[in-house]
Amino acid sequence: MNRNKIYFLFLILLMPILALIDLSIGAVDISFATITDYLSFQDLSEKENLILHESRMPRVLTALICGVALSIAGLLMQTLFRNPLAGPYILGISSGSALGVAIFIMGASFLGLTISMGIGVTLGALLGAFGILFILFLLSIKIKDIMTLLIVGILMGAIATAIIGILQFFAPAFQIKSFLLWTLGSLDAVGYADLKLIYVAVFVAVLATFLIVKPLNAILFGETYAKSIGVNILQIRLIIILITAVLTAFITAYCGPIGFIGIVVPHLSRLLFKTNKHEIIIPSSILMGSCLLLFTDAISNGLIQNVVLPINSITALMGIPIIIWIILSKQKISSAF
């Protein structure tokens, strides 16, 4: 068995272990024996079944799919821009989501809207994200230089942030607090009906990513090389942006902005497997992203008893040291580009 197979086997075995640990962590202690009974459809007490089935299992399933989506989105952005610090939120898509949520939370009552909080936040985030995507789609047809498109995305994100600041200036304190709580990120508000939609969207997006492996590998050598072997640069660019937008929009809409997973995981995958070939990095990022977010969620729920820490803060506290460690250990994080 070669080294890569061993690493893949390790990640495949690590994922269910971390999922079991995450299921056991919370305000109420749940034993592994009880979790095993639950997973094998044994009868549990009403309290145990309520905790595991209605609260912790959706949270674990959400962590799994968030890890997949953010990792693949980050990998695609790093490949497209050949920039090791690119992440899933670099094109301003998350800022569009935040603007949509801000308009709903801090502007719905002013506009006389009575949409429920859960539906309104999700709808606002999706509309905001895909609104930015639509603008980027139109601009990408005209803009030939990829770095110019990157700058435009950053500027659009800055415009969205500026509008959010204006909304906050006029909004009452309780609405500002609601919006700030959303920005901290959470895996606890996603139900089974939401998970079905997220899993379908992410599955289609990830499947599309596997179908463009060869063009992705070619882009790493530069657009000139990619064109020389027949890659339609404009078409593949639009496909990558669309896939990234779908992955980012759905996760941000339902879970809030969760940072650093998309930046860190592709780096860790390249360092572990010592390759930049997407046929290896894509599945390894899927497994590693799920494992990392499960681990992060366990820390978020178990570090302080009876307190759930903001997951966005935990991912930042974990992700930043990893990036610094890579830099200080003189690893060439740009070697794949």
N, C-alpha and C positions, 0 to 999 in steps of 0.2 A: 504494500500500500504506500503510495507516494505521499509527500508532505501535505499537498493541498487536500487530498482526500481525508487525511487525519484532521486537518483544521475544520473542514466542512462537517465531519462527524462530530467533532467536539462542539461546534456551534449548534448543531441539530439536537444534541443531547442536553446542552446547556439551556436551551430555550424552555422546554417543559419544566426543568428544575426551577428556573427563575419564576415561571408562571405559578408554580405551586407555592413558592415562597411568597410571592405577591398576594396570592389568594389567602394566605394565612395571616397577613399583616393588616391590622386595623384597630379600631377602638375596642373591639371585642376579640378575645383570643379564640382562634379556631384551630384545632389540632389537625395534623396531617391525616390522621385516621378519619376524621370527620370529612375532610376534603376528598379523600379517597372514596368514602361512602357516597358523597354527593356526585362525584364523577362517574361512579358505577351505578347511579340511579337508585341507591338505597334510600329507605325512608329516614328522614331527619326530623328534628323538632321544627316547629313552625318558625321559631326565631332563627335557627341556624340556616334553614332553607331561604328565609327572607334575606338574610345577610349575604349569603353566598350567591344566590340566583339573581337577586334584584340589585345588589350593590357591587359586590367584588368581581363577579364573573364579567359583567359588562365593562368594568374598569380594566380588567386584564385584557379582554379582547380589543378594547380601544387602544391600549398601550401597544399591543402587537401590530395593529394596522397602522398606527401613527408612526412607529419606528420604520416600517416598510416604506410608507409614503414619503416621509421627510428625507430618508436616506437616499432613495432613488431620485427625488427632486434635486437634492444637493449634488449628487453625482452627475446628473444631466447638466446642471448649471456650470459645474467645474469643467466639464468636457466642452460645452458650447463656447464658453469664454476662455478656455484654457487658462483658468485662474484658480489657484489652489484655495483662495479665500471666498470664492463664490458660494452662495448658499441658495436654498429654495425661495428666500424672500428678497433676492437681490433685484428683481425686476419691478418691485413696487406692488406686487400682487397682494402681499399681506397688508401693506398700507391701504390698499383699496378695500380689503376686507374690514380693516379697522375703521375706515371712513364710513363704510356701510353700517357697521354696528353703532358707530358714534351718532350717525344721523338718526338711526332708529331710537337709541336710548335717550339721546339728548334733544331730539327733534320731533319724535313721534307725537308726544302730547301737544306740542306747539302746533303740529299739523292736524291735530284732531284724530289721529289714528288710534285704534283700540286692538291692535294685533297682540296676541299673547307673547309674553317675554321670550319663551323658548323658540317659537316659530319666527318671531320678529328678528331676533339676533342672528339666527341661522340664515334666514332669507336676506337680511341686510348684508351679512358677510359674503354670501355667495354672489349677490348682485354687484357688490363693490369689487370683488375679485375679478369677476368676468367682465365687468365694465372696463377695468384696467387692461385685461387681456384683449378685449376688442380694439381698444386704442393702439395697443402694442402691435396687434395683428395688422392693422392698417398701416402703421408706421414702418413695420418691418418689410413691407412690400417696396417702400420707397428707399429705406435706409439700407445701403449695401454693406457698410462697415459694421462689424459686430460690436466693436468697442463703443461706437457712437450709439448703438442701440442700448448698450449697457448704461451709458451716461443718461440717456433719455429715460430709462426705467428708474434710475436713482432720482432724477429730477421729478418724475411723476409721483414717486413715493414721498418726496419732500413737499410737493404741493398738497397731497392728501394729508400729511402730518400737519401742515399749516392750517388747513381747513378744520381739522380736528381741534387744534388749539383755539381757533375762533369759537367753535361750538362750546368748548369747555369754559371759555371766558364768560359766556352768557348763560350757561346751564346752572341749575341749582346744585347744591353740594351732593344730595343723594343720587342724582343722575351721574355726576362725575365719579362718585364712588362705585356705582354699578359698572361703569365703563372700565375703570381701572382694575376692578376685580376680574373682568373678562380678559384684560391684557396679561394677567398673571398666568393664564392657562390652567385648564382643568380637564381631567379625564373622567370625572365623576358624573357629568351631566348627560352622558350619551346612553340612550336606551337601546333595546334590541331592534326596534324599528329603524332607528337612525343607523345602527351598525350594519344592517342589511344594505342600505343605500351606500354607505361609505365603502364597504367591502366590494360591492359591485363596481363602483367608480374606480377604486384603487386597483382592483384586479384587471380591469380593461386597460388602465393606464400602464401598469407594469407589463402586461402582455404586449402592448404596443412597443414598450421599451426593448423587450427581447427581440422584436421583429426588426429593429434598426441597429442591431449590434455592429454589423459591418460598417455602416456609415459612421457610427460613433467612433470606432477604432480609427477610421481614416481621418476624421476631424482632428484627432490628437496630433497628427503630423502636419496640420495646417490646411487652410482652405484650398491653397494652390494644389497640394498633393491630392486632396479629396476630389477636386474637380477633374484632375488628370485621370482618375480611375472611374469617372462617370457619376460621381455623387452630385445630385442636384442640391446645391448649398441652400438656396432659398427655401426649397421644399422641406429639407431636413431641419432647417432652423425653425420653421413654423411648427413642425411636428413636435420638436423638443419643447418649444415654448408652450404649446397646447397641453402636452403631457404634464409639464411642470405646473402649469396653472391649475389643472384639474386636481393634481395631488395636493398642492398647497391650499387651494381654495376650500376643498372639503374638510381637510384637517383643521385649518384655521377657523372655518365656520363653526364646527362642532366643538372644538377643543381650545380655541384661542391660539394666539401665536406661541409656538414652542420653538425656541431657538437652539442653535449649536449642534443639534443632532445631524442636520443635513450637511454641516461643514465638517464635523469631526469623523463621522462614520466612514465616508469614502477614503479619508486619509488612513484610518486604522486598517481598512480592508487592503489598501495598497501596501502598507507596511507589513501586514501579516502574511499576505500571499505573494508579496514581492513581484507584482505584475500590474500593468495598467490595462490588460485585455478585458473588455467589458463582458465577455462571456463568463469570466470568473468574478469580476468585481461586482457585477449586478447581483448574482445570487448571494455572494458573501456579504454585500451591503444589506440585503434583505434580512439575512439571519442576524447579522451584527446589530443592525438598527433595532430590530425587535428585542434582542437581548439587552441592549443598552437602555432602551426606554422602560422595559420591565424592571430593570435594576433601579433606574431613576425613580420610578413610581413607588417601588418598595421603600426607598429611602424617604420619599415625600410623605408616605403614610406611616412609616415606622420610626423615624428618627426621634420625634418628640411624641410622647404618649398623648393620645386624644387630640392631637393637632395634625392637620393636613397642611403641609407646607406647599407654597405655589410651585408647581412643577417647572415652570419657566425659569424660576430662580435656581432650582436644583440643576437643571440642564446647563445653565450658564456657569454655575460654580464647578461643575464637572468638566464642561467643554473647554473653558478658557485654560485651565492648567494643562489639559492634554495638548492643546495647540502650543502653549509655551514650552512644554516638555519636548515636543517634536522639534521646535526651533533650537532649544538649548542643547539637545542631543545631536545637533548638526545633521539631522535627517533632511534630505533634500525634498521638501514637500512639493517643490515644483518640478521634480524630475520626470513626472508623468506628462508634463506639458511642454 
